[in-house]
Amino acid sequence: MFALVLCGPIALVALPSLWWVGYTFLQAALLTIGLQLLVFLILMMIGFYRTSGDAGVSVSSQRIRDTPMEDLQVWRSYSYSREEDDALRIALIARNTVQTRRIATDLAQQGYDIHHTTDIDAMFETVQTRPVDWDFIIFDLDLFDDLDACVDELMAFRLDCADIPVLLLSQSVKQDELSDHRRAIGDATLRKPVFRSRLLAGIDAMKSNFKAGESV
């Protein structure tokens, strides 16, 4: 619809401009029509590409294991349409933003089973109840206004669930922190906004740092 609406202004600008620079009216009209078709096709291709990127990913709100829905304030599940029993399960604790949904969709397309919530306590409690069901956690540090409280929450969680790697997201760090050692609150940190290539690199670094920490 937007592409069709845009064609009108293109004709109003292109037709008189081409006529003014010396083209006949017929030539100007044909060139204007060609320009409109080109713009229309480009916009349609962009729309198709963005839509096809989400194809195959199902999004739902549901209970996870035996956790009562009333204990979860905001919870969305993202999984690829192909059912995979061995899909890695990820807890995504982050703000409910466009980018968070993009991260979840990107990971679902990689075959992960994503469960997103903004309720930190509910997610931690769910993971702590059955840590064997979860493969790693992605945690948005910007959920907390108080960084000290955030650090305390993460350190307490990692004491209880020492076998679960943690990837941190933050808008305040200057660059990605993918060093080869574990930290008290996480195994790697990505600066927001996060895009697919850096997200996958961050997950690889998190896993590598986690394994290195286990061998120490």
C-alpha positions as CSV (number, residue, x, y, z in Angstrom):
1,M,0.0,0.0,0.0
2,F,2.8,2.4,0.9
3,A,4.5,1.7,-2.5
4,L,1.3,2.6,-4.4
5,V,0.9,5.8,-2.4
6,L,4.5,6.8,-3.1
7,C,4.0,6.5,-6.9
8,G,1.7,9.5,-7.0
9,P,4.3,12.0,-5.7
10,I,7.0,10.5,-7.9
11,A,4.8,11.2,-11.0
12,L,4.1,14.8,-9.9
13,V,7.8,15.5,-9.5
14,A,9.3,13.4,-12.3
15,L,6.9,14.2,-15.2
16,P,7.3,18.0,-15.2
17,S,11.0,17.8,-14.4
18,L,11.7,15.5,-17.4
19,W,9.6,17.7,-19.6
20,W,11.4,20.8,-18.5
21,V,14.9,19.4,-19.2
22,G,13.9,18.7,-22.9
23,Y,12.1,15.4,-23.2
24,T,8.9,15.3,-25.2
25,F,5.7,14.8,-23.2
26,L,5.4,11.2,-24.4
27,Q,9.1,10.5,-23.5
28,A,8.7,12.1,-20.0
29,A,5.5,10.1,-19.4
30,L,7.1,6.8,-20.3
31,L,10.2,7.5,-18.2
32,T,8.0,8.5,-15.3
33,I,6.0,5.2,-15.5
34,G,9.3,3.3,-15.7
35,L,10.6,5.1,-12.6
36,Q,7.3,4.4,-10.7
37,L,7.5,0.7,-11.6
38,L,11.2,0.6,-10.4
39,V,10.4,2.2,-7.1
40,F,7.4,-0.1,-6.6
41,L,9.4,-3.2,-7.3
42,I,12.2,-2.1,-4.9
43,L,9.8,-1.4,-2.1
44,M,8.0,-4.7,-2.7
45,M,11.3,-6.6,-2.5
46,I,12.2,-4.9,0.7
47,G,8.9,-5.7,2.3
48,F,9.1,-9.3,1.1
49,Y,12.6,-9.7,2.5
50,R,11.6,-8.4,5.9
51,T,8.5,-10.6,6.0
52,S,10.3,-13.7,4.9
53,G,12.9,-13.2,7.6
54,D,10.2,-14.1,10.2
55,A,8.7,-17.0,8.2
56,G,8.6,-20.2,10.0
57,V,8.9,-18.7,13.5
58,S,5.9,-19.2,15.8
59,V,5.3,-16.9,18.7
60,S,3.0,-17.8,21.6
61,S,2.2,-17.1,25.2
62,Q,2.2,-20.2,27.2
63,R,3.1,-21.9,30.5
64,I,6.6,-23.4,30.7
65,R,6.8,-26.8,32.4
66,D,4.7,-26.6,35.6
67,T,5.1,-22.8,36.2
68,P,1.7,-21.2,36.9
69,M,0.8,-18.5,34.4
70,E,-0.2,-16.2,37.2
71,D,3.4,-16.1,38.3
72,L,4.6,-14.8,35.0
73,Q,3.7,-11.1,34.3
74,V,5.0,-11.1,30.7
75,W,6.0,-14.3,28.9
76,R,6.4,-15.0,25.2
77,S,7.7,-18.1,23.5
78,Y,9.5,-18.2,20.2
79,S,10.3,-21.4,18.4
80,Y,10.9,-22.5,14.8
81,S,7.9,-24.1,13.1
82,R,9.8,-27.4,12.7
83,E,9.5,-29.3,16.0
84,E,12.9,-30.3,17.4
85,D,13.0,-32.2,20.6
86,D,16.7,-31.4,21.1
87,A,16.4,-27.6,20.5
88,L,18.4,-25.6,23.0
89,R,16.2,-23.7,25.5
90,I,17.0,-20.1,26.2
91,A,15.7,-17.8,28.9
92,L,15.6,-14.2,27.6
93,I,15.2,-11.6,30.4
94,A,14.9,-8.3,28.7
95,R,12.7,-5.3,28.0
96,N,9.7,-5.8,25.8
97,T,11.1,-3.9,22.8
98,V,11.3,-4.3,19.0
99,Q,14.9,-5.3,19.3
100,T,14.2,-7.9,22.0
101,R,11.6,-9.5,19.7
102,R,14.2,-9.3,16.8
103,I,16.8,-11.1,19.0
104,A,14.2,-13.8,19.9
105,T,13.2,-14.3,16.3
106,D,16.8,-14.5,15.1
107,L,17.6,-17.1,17.6
108,A,14.4,-19.1,16.8
109,Q,15.5,-19.1,13.2
110,Q,18.8,-20.7,14.4
111,G,16.8,-23.5,15.9
112,Y,16.7,-22.3,19.5
113,D,13.6,-22.5,21.8
114,I,13.3,-18.9,23.3
115,H,11.3,-17.9,26.3
116,H,11.2,-14.1,26.9
117,T,10.0,-12.3,30.0
118,T,10.4,-9.0,31.7
119,D,9.7,-10.5,35.1
120,I,13.2,-11.3,36.4
121,D,12.1,-13.0,39.6
122,A,9.6,-15.3,37.8
123,M,12.2,-16.4,35.2
124,F,14.9,-17.0,37.8
125,E,12.5,-19.0,39.9
126,T,11.5,-21.0,36.8
127,V,15.0,-21.8,35.8
128,Q,16.1,-22.6,39.4
129,T,13.2,-25.0,39.7
130,R,14.4,-27.1,36.8
131,P,17.8,-25.9,35.7
132,V,18.3,-29.0,33.6
133,D,15.6,-27.7,31.2
134,W,17.6,-24.6,30.3
135,D,20.8,-24.2,28.2
136,F,21.7,-20.6,28.9
137,I,20.3,-17.2,29.8
138,I,20.4,-13.9,28.0
139,F,20.0,-11.0,30.5
140,D,19.4,-7.3,29.8
141,L,21.3,-5.3,32.4
142,D,19.2,-2.3,31.5
143,L,16.1,-3.8,33.2
144,F,17.5,-2.5,36.5
145,D,17.7,1.1,37.4
146,D,20.0,0.1,40.3
147,L,23.1,-1.6,39.0
148,D,24.2,-2.9,42.4
149,A,20.8,-4.6,42.8
150,C,21.2,-6.1,39.4
151,V,24.7,-7.5,40.2
152,D,23.4,-9.0,43.5
153,E,20.5,-10.7,41.6
154,L,22.9,-12.2,39.0
155,M,25.5,-13.3,41.5
156,A,22.8,-15.0,43.7
157,F,21.4,-16.7,40.6
158,R,24.8,-18.0,39.4
159,L,25.5,-19.4,42.9
160,D,22.3,-21.5,42.6
161,C,22.7,-22.3,38.9
162,A,26.4,-22.6,38.4
163,D,25.9,-24.9,35.4
164,I,24.0,-22.3,33.2
165,P,26.0,-19.9,31.1
166,V,24.9,-16.2,31.0
167,L,25.1,-13.7,28.2
168,L,24.7,-10.1,29.2
169,L,23.2,-7.2,27.2
170,S,23.9,-3.6,28.0
171,Q,23.6,-0.1,26.5
172,S,26.1,1.4,28.9
173,V,29.2,-0.6,27.9
174,K,31.5,0.9,25.3
175,Q,32.0,-2.2,23.3
176,D,31.4,-6.0,23.3
177,E,33.2,-7.8,26.1
178,L,34.1,-11.2,24.8
179,S,37.2,-11.9,26.8
180,D,38.4,-15.4,27.5
181,H,37.5,-15.5,31.2
182,R,34.3,-15.7,33.2
183,R,33.0,-12.9,35.3
184,A,31.0,-13.1,38.5
185,I,27.7,-12.1,36.8
186,G,28.2,-13.3,33.2
187,D,30.3,-15.1,30.6
188,A,30.2,-12.4,27.9
189,T,28.6,-9.0,27.3
190,L,27.2,-7.4,24.2
191,R,26.6,-3.7,23.7
192,K,23.1,-2.9,22.5
193,P,21.8,-2.6,19.9
194,V,22.6,-6.2,19.0
195,F,22.4,-7.6,15.5
196,R,22.4,-11.3,14.4
197,S,26.1,-11.7,13.5
198,R,27.3,-10.1,16.8
199,L,24.6,-12.0,18.8
200,L,25.9,-15.4,17.5
201,A,29.5,-14.3,18.1
202,G,28.5,-13.4,21.7
203,I,26.8,-16.8,22.2
204,D,30.0,-18.5,21.0
205,A,32.2,-16.5,23.3
206,M,29.8,-17.1,26.2
207,K,30.0,-20.9,25.7
208,S,33.8,-20.8,25.3
209,N,34.3,-18.7,28.4
210,F,31.9,-20.9,30.4
211,K,33.8,-24.1,29.4
212,A,37.1,-22.5,30.2
213,G,35.8,-21.5,33.6
214,E,34.6,-25.0,34.3
215,S,38.1,-26.4,33.7
216,V,39.8,-24.0,36.1
